[in-house]
Amino acid sequence: MRFSLAVTAASVVILAAASAVPSASIGHAVAAADCSETTARQLVAQHNLNDFDLPNPVVQVLCGSFTGPSSEALAVTIAAPTCWGVQHWAVFSFTGGAWQLVLDKHLWVFKLVAVGSDIREVAPVFRRGDPRCLPSGGKHARIWHWDGARLAPGPWKQVGKGEPQAKGFYSPSHNIYCGMSDDHTYRLVDCASYKPPQRAALKPSGRVTICRDRGTSNRCNIGNPGEGTPTLAYGRQATVGRFRCRSLRSGVRCFVISTKKGFLISRSGVKRVG
């Protein structure tokens, strides 16, 4: 009787100990997929998807059964340090105990959205003549669906109306460049000059922000406009939505049409007008 009780007690201890062992270590069971930002960073690095070598390229992580019923998948959008923050996205499927790359897309996109087991992709629409950084045709969207073998895209559908077409231009001397936009992404006029290094931004309210760089640190972030930026001849003007800019021999004057508030930027500096 004492021997039977001892065996029974030992069996209870062994069963309790076995129940405490993680399921991944019992037999050949495989741990569940870890759909997380940490995993996304590792996968982006492993597959060389960090186009700009950023320290943290992951913008968004989306988890779902995007690669078939009961599947485990991870979608990630990847950062770009340019005028458009996301220009690359990818999808991974957890298969055979490891993450497999099933979709790799280079495309400017907004935030991805899970629609059931599908992925909804929204992207800007470029009109003919749009500067590279200023799409003006609104937004279109499409659905990515698993067809049994791959993620396949549906047709594009317009989901956002076009807005006033953004414009950019140089002054005739090419010492000043301006960008004008009045849409959901940017509602402002932004002008900069190389000599002296300075920048002025105008909002629809008429508020003007001025940056002057008296050192060599480029604190005003003065760069270059896109290739093919046109020149606005002296005496000509450009209008975008509520804004207007005029090219003058004394500089470039930009203002809100309804209030005439704005700025004049030239080699003499920046001053508020209106």
Secondary structure, DSSP 4 states (H G I P E B T S, - for coil): -HHHHHHHHHHHHHHHHHHHS-GGGSTT--PPP--SHHHHHHHHHHTT--TT--SS-EEEEEEE-TTSTT--EEEEEEE-SSSSSEEEEEEEEEETTEEEEEEEE-------EEETTEEEEEEE-PPTT--TT---S-EEEEEEEE-SSSEEE---EEEE---PPPEEEE-TTSSEEEEEEESSS-EEEEEEETTTTEEEEE-TT--EEEEE--SSS-TT----PPTT--B--TT-EEEETTEEEEEETTEEEEEETTT--EEEEETTEEEEE-
